[in-house]
Amino acid sequence: MSAPPASVPPSIRWAVPNPSTPPFSKVLIANRGEIALRVMRACHELGIATVAVHSEADARALHVRFADEAVCIGPSRAARSYLHIPAIISAAEITGADAIHPGYGFLSENAEFARLCNQCGVTFIGPSPQAMQAWGDKVKARANAKRFGLPLLPGSDVLVDAKHAIEEARRIGLPVIMKASGGGGGRGMRVVRTEADIATSFAQATREAVAGFNNPDVFMEKFVERPKHIEFQVLADQHGGVWTLGERECSLQRRHQKVIEEAPSPVMTPELRQEISAVIRRAVKETGYTSLGTLEFIMDEDRRLYFLEMNTRVQVEHPVTEMVTGLDLVSLQIRVAAGEKLDLPDTRTWSFRGHAIECRINAEDPHTFAPWPGLITEYFPPGGTGVRVDSGVYGGWTVPPHYDSLLAKVIAHAPTREQAMVRMQRALGEFIVGGIRTNIPLHKTLLEDDEVRRGAMSTRTIERILAKPKP
């Protein structure tokens, strides 16, 4: 491949496609919805055939229609389809797939699934099972962070029982937050403000941890009242190459679920970005981690960062990083899994291409937030300059009640944050979804809020907005 012109900015040059032989002949995508389509598009651009798996409820889904092959792996319940490992590996074997991409959610951070894929001669597109266990478990990730000097909030190891939890809370100081060691997505988390609530919260968090992750381990950290949530994207190949690709601002959350994300963070300084990125690169390289990964932090009111956890998969919000770097992260993730050596510039010398914002559009009541499955009678996604929509639905599709309520992700990209926000407001105004309710009204409200417009939002911002009396 000839070298691109030297006058092209590094972030643009990274996007030049690799014309080499496809890294795999056929990839099975062990997921559904928009992320299945996202992976499928990357595969097709790399010249890779695709296999969709689906439950009975998803027989008419878009990811099924656009795949080269499709296999029904079970009934509607995720436990008997998208989480059923024997059915997924069998589908790979009967279709001749030589790799499996797990997307996010479902089995994407299941080390046993990754191990079984490899044992069956099918490449798992993600980190090794060992690396996934080392970073995916929150307690082990805290130990790694401490070892390499990433800043940590005061916290505990795995709590043995309620008595141990009380002792640790006294040592750390209330308020604290209990977390499931193997969890994510807000499940198994409990904020505790009084000692009298510790035993009950420990029992509830443990039950949620077992139900959600089949892992009863719970630990605690000091709770920061009004933090910002900031995460760093990392990419590592199997040849010692490690790249940090900037940060994302994910503070706009409801019940620990992200609602709007953007890149870069409006409060991040170049100095702090470089400082944290250098530690991340060292930690990732020395622990042998490869593939995409995201290290999550909270920032207190004094703008100090503290490591929370690492997500060992592609993130829902990865498009904002793609828009400001010019990289196809999923394509790179696939190439890393195939053992390719990536030829990317030193990330210490690059700069962002403008600003990107992502809104997650869910099928839910905009006031009660109750899921709202049903028939989509009309569907018109926004478009135009700087607008990207990742979606897995269409007009005439019935949103099933069995899975996550995410319908689409709208991403707006522009030279400045202010322009990106205006573009997003325009895009949301164009978005038509008929027959069901969505949270588009909430997004419009958030983008008009003064705290959000100033970039001063915290993880409590949505709670504050929802608490306002209705006019």
CORZI-V929310 format. One record per helix or strand. SS is the DSSP state (H for helix, E for strand). FROM is the first residue (numbers start at 0). TO is the last residue. If there is no record, write none. Layout:
# CORZI-V929310
ss | from | to
SS | FROM | TO
SS | FROM | TO
This chain:
# CORZI-V929310
ss | from | to
H | 9 | 12
E | 25 | 28
H | 32 | 44
E | 48 | 54
H | 55 | 57
H | 61 | 65
E | 68 | 73
H | 77 | 79
H | 84 | 94
E | 98 | 100
H | 110 | 118
E | 122 | 124
H | 128 | 135
H | 137 | 147
E | 151 | 151
E | 154 | 154
H | 161 | 171
E | 175 | 179
E | 189 | 191
H | 194 | 212
E | 217 | 221
E | 227 | 235
E | 241 | 253
E | 256 | 262
H | 269 | 285
E | 290 | 298
E | 304 | 310
H | 317 | 324
H | 328 | 336
H | 346 | 348
E | 354 | 361
E | 363 | 363
E | 370 | 370
E | 373 | 374
E | 377 | 379
E | 386 | 390
E | 397 | 398
E | 405 | 413
H | 416 | 429
E | 431 | 433
H | 439 | 447
H | 449 | 452
H | 460 | 466
